[in-house]
Amino acid sequence: MPAEKTSPAFNSPFVAGSAADRPEAGSEADLRSTLQSVLEGKLPFGFCYQPIVDLHRGVAVGYEALVRFQGRVPLSPDKWFAAAERFGQRPELEELVTRQAILSRRHLPANCFLTINVSPSFLLSSRWDAILESHRSLAGVVVEITENESVAEYAEVHKKIKAVRERSGLLAVDDAGSGYSSLKHVMELKPEFVKLDRIFVTDCDSDCAKSALIEMVGAAAGRLDAWVIAEGIETSDELDELIRLSVPLGQGYWLGRPVPEMCPVDQEKADGIRSRVKAAQSAETVALSTEKCPVYENLEEAEALLANSDRVDLAVVVDGWGRPSRVVQRHPLAGVRTLSEFLKAQPEHSAQDTLERALTRPPDQRFDPLAVTDAQGTLEGVVRVDRLMRQMLTADRHARISAAGAQRKTH
């Protein structure tokens, strides 16, 4: 059963947690007055830090600085910045927040980085130039270009990014894949980090289209020598899928919520990540490639679902004891079809043996999905033959990498 989701994570620039969904309060005059108090330093603000986690080792390797405003007007930071823009004071507010965010890197644990959100317009401003002039080094700082604005001319942006890198700073592109502009940012700026938009991470464990897109972004980032950061990880099932897809870094409520200190990953979560990675690398059992799918007791309902939804391409019909009796599939050539004969496997079965069984079927059945059941025959999920193949290829790749590493140590 999929893990229960937490409340939504807010990943827009300068997010402030639970205040983000409160209704606007106070008049524009109150808001203007409060904003002015912030700009004049009369009303303090601070930051919370959300960990960015190595999905292989289970340790925090970075933190995103998320501003927290105080005051009598209960607005989330994105609305604060929108208000500042209405009042013609957004550049001043961005400068103030950015300066304080950079100063907070002194709290970074060893071997960690700090990401700060910077809009394209602010990056191109003289205020950003003034910040760079006051910092000879940006070591440990990752400038995260936000997706809330388009960039018409990249030549000037390249100059600004060059100045960041000359100070040992790094670059991240936010919300990759969410729109044309974010993909264009990746192609033009060649960042060190690509932050995968949360819309692709949410339910990636049950949506094969999202998994395919994550793989595509990962392959593209690898060619650019960039690290992918998956944002918005909220369930253990999503984490399992991202580990299976070899996504290196992650961020989200499951891994750690924003808090006022730069805290390490919870030990239980860290141990869970490492055990998941170990299971993924062993690639011995069918369990790793098993996925959930819609389950019905009525064949007509299952067929109607696939006929009317492009987001689902598999469903299983079970009997009164929860045992699979039909697999309904949207086939790329045959359309929606019902399989009454299909292979079954158990989660603990060898992935290699199961794949060999599947590939010995007649040619027209060779790539039909398998039903995964427990020892009593109750449905656990389904497994696709192409996933079993990827699992074995990934295991082979890990084995070759480990062998190469062992060989290097002997020399």
Residue pairs with C-beta under 8 A, 6 or more apart in sequence:
1 292
2 205
2 206
2 235
2 237
2 292
3 235
3 236
3 237
3 254
4 235
5 234
5 235
6 234
6 253
6 254
7 253
9 198
9 231
9 232
9 234
9 252
9 253
10 16
10 17
10 20
10 76
11 198
11 231
11 232
12 78
12 148
13 77
13 78
13 81
13 117
13 119
13 146
13 148
13 174
14 66
14 67
14 77
14 78
14 80
14 81
14 97
14 117
15 66
15 76
15 77
15 78
15 258
16 48
16 66
16 67
16 68
16 69
16 76
16 77
17 48
17 66
17 68
17 257
17 258
19 74
19 75
19 76
20 76
20 77
20 78
20 79
21 76
22 74
22 75
22 76
24 73
24 75
24 79
25 72
25 73
25 74
25 75
26 34
26 72
26 73
30 72
30 73
31 73
31 75
31 83
32 83
32 87
34 43
34 71
34 72
34 73
35 80
35 83
35 84
35 87
35 89
35 93
37 43
37 71
38 45
38 69
38 71
38 93
38 96
39 89
39 92
39 93
39 96
43 69
43 70
43 71
44 70
45 67
45 68
45 69
45 70
45 97
45 100
46 67
46 68
46 260
47 65
47 66
47 67
47 68
47 100
47 101
47 104
47 260
48 66
48 68
48 258
48 259
48 260
49 63
49 64
49 65
49 66
49 104
49 114
49 258
49 259
49 260
49 261
49 262
49 263
50 63
50 64
50 66
50 251
50 256
50 257
50 258
50 259
51 60
51 62
51 63
51 251
51 255
51 256
51 262
51 263
51 264
51 265
52 60
52 61
52 62
52 63
52 64
52 113
52 115
52 229
52 249
52 250
52 251
53 59
53 60
53 61
53 249
53 250
53 251
53 255
53 256
53 265
53 273
54 60
54 61
54 248
54 249
55 230
55 239
55 242
55 243
55 247
55 248
55 249
55 250
55 273
55 277
56 248
56 273
56 277
57 273
57 274
58 265
58 269
58 270
58 271
58 272
58 273
58 274
58 277
59 264
59 265
59 270
60 109
60 112
60 256
60 262
60 263
60 264
60 265
61 111
61 112
61 113
61 249
62 112
62 113
62 114
62 115
62 142
62 249
63 108
63 112
63 113
63 114
63 115
63 262
64 114
64 115
64 117
64 144
64 251
64 258
65 101
65 104
65 114
65 115
65 116
65 117
66 77
66 258
67 77
67 97
67 101
68 77
69 75
69 77
69 80
75 83
80 93
81 90
81 93
81 94
84 90
84 92
84 93
91 122
91 125
91 127
92 127
94 118
94 119
94 122
94 127
95 122
95 127
95 128
95 130
95 131
98 116
98 118
98 122
98 128
98 131
99 131
99 134
101 114
101 116
102 116
102 131
102 135
102 138
102 141
104 114
105 114
105 140
105 141
107 261
107 262
108 114
108 140
108 262
109 262
109 264
112 140
112 262
113 140
113 141
113 142
113 170
114 140
114 141
114 142
115 141
115 142
115 143
115 144
115 172
115 193
116 141
116 142
116 143
116 144
117 144
117 146
117 174
118 128
118 143
118 144
118 145
118 146
119 145
119 146
119 148
119 149
120 145
120 146
120 149
120 150
120 151
120 157
121 149
122 128
123 143
123 145
123 157
123 160
124 156
124 157
124 160
128 160
132 138
132 163
132 164
132 167
135 167
136 167
137 167
137 168
138 164
138 167
138 168
138 169
139 167
139 168
139 169
141 169
141 170
142 169
142 170
142 171
142 172
142 192
142 193
143 161
143 164
143 169
143 170
143 171
143 172
144 172
144 173
144 174
144 193
144 195
145 171
145 172
145 173
145 174
145 185
145 189
145 191
146 174
146 175
147 174
147 175
147 178
147 179
147 181
147 182
147 185
150 181
151 157
151 181
151 184
151 185
151 188
154 188
154 189
157 188
157 189
158 188
158 189
161 171
161 189
164 170
164 171
165 171
170 191
170 192
170 193
171 189
171 191
171 192
171 193
172 191
172 192
172 193
172 194
172 195
172 229
173 182
173 185
173 186
173 189
173 191
173 193
173 194
173 195
174 182
174 195
175 182
175 195
175 197
175 231
176 182
176 183
176 185
176 186
176 194
176 195
176 196
176 197
176 217
177 183
177 196
177 197
177 199
177 200
177 213
177 217
178 197
178 199
182 197
185 191
186 194
186 220
186 221
186 224
186 226
190 224
190 226
191 224
191 226
192 225
192 226
192 227
193 226
193 227
193 228
193 229
193 249
194 217
194 221
194 224
194 226
194 227
194 228
194 229
195 228
195 229
195 231
195 251
196 214
196 217
196 228
196 229
196 230
196 231
196 247
197 231
198 231
198 232
198 252
200 210
200 213
200 214
200 217
201 210
201 214
201 230
201 231
201 232
201 233
201 238
201 242
201 252
202 210
202 232
202 234
202 238
203 210
203 238
204 210
204 211
204 214
204 238
204 241
204 242
205 211
205 235
205 237
205 238
205 240
205 241
205 291
205 292
206 237
206 291
206 292
206 293
207 311
208 291
208 313
208 384
209 311
211 241
211 245
214 230
214 242
214 245
214 247
215 245
217 228
218 228
218 245
218 246
218 247
221 227
221 228
227 248
227 249
228 247
228 248
228 249
229 249
229 250
229 251
230 242
230 247
230 249
230 250
230 251
230 252
231 250
231 251
231 252
232 251
232 252
233 239
233 242
233 250
233 251
233 252
233 253
233 254
233 255
234 252
234 253
234 254
235 254
236 254
236 272
237 292
238 252
238 254
239 250
239 254
239 255
239 273
239 276
240 276
242 250
243 273
243 276
243 277
243 280
244 280
244 288
244 289
244 391
244 394
246 394
254 269
255 265
255 269
256 263
256 265
256 266
256 269
264 270
265 273
279 287
279 288
280 288
280 394
281 395
281 398
282 395
283 351
283 391
283 392
283 394
283 395
283 398
284 350
284 351
285 347
285 348
285 349
285 350
285 351
286 345
286 346
286 347
286 348
286 349
286 350
286 351
286 354
286 370
286 372
286 383
286 388
287 347
287 348
287 372
288 351
288 391
289 351
289 383
289 384
289 387
289 388
289 390
289 391
290 347
290 372
290 380
290 381
290 382
290 383
291 381
291 382
291 383
291 384
291 387
292 381
293 312
293 314
293 315
293 316
293 381
293 382
294 302
294 305
294 312
294 314
294 315
294 316
295 315
295 316
295 317
295 318
295 379
296 302
296 305
296 315
296 316
296 317
296 318
297 317
297 318
297 319
297 320
298 317
299 317
299 326
299 328
299 338
302 315
302 316
302 317
302 326
302 328
303 328
303 336
303 338
305 312
305 315
305 328
306 312
306 313
306 314
306 315
306 328
306 329
306 330
306 336
307 336
312 330
313 329
313 330
314 327
314 328
314 329
314 330
314 369
314 382
315 327
315 328
316 324
316 326
316 327
316 328
316 371
316 379
316 382
317 324
317 325
317 326
317 327
317 328
318 324
318 325
318 379
319 325
321 377
321 378
322 378
322 379
323 373
323 377
323 378
323 379
324 342
324 344
324 371
324 373
324 379
325 340
326 338
326 339
326 340
327 338
327 339
327 342
327 368
327 369
327 371
327 382
328 336
328 337
328 338
328 339
329 336
329 337
329 338
329 339
329 368
329 369
330 336
330 337
331 337
339 368
339 369
341 365
342 368
342 369
342 370
342 371
343 354
343 357
343 358
343 361
343 368
343 370
343 371
344 370
344 371
344 372
344 373
345 354
345 357
345 370
345 371
345 372
345 373
345 383
346 372
346 373
346 374
346 375
346 380
347 372
347 374
347 380
351 388
351 391
351 392
351 395
352 392
354 370
354 383
354 388
355 385
355 388
355 389
355 392
358 366
358 367
358 368
358 370
358 385
358 388
359 366
359 385
361 368
366 385
367 384
367 385
367 386
368 385
369 382
369 383
369 384
369 385
370 382
370 383
370 385
371 379
371 382
372 379
372 380
372 381
372 382
372 383
373 379
373 380
374 380
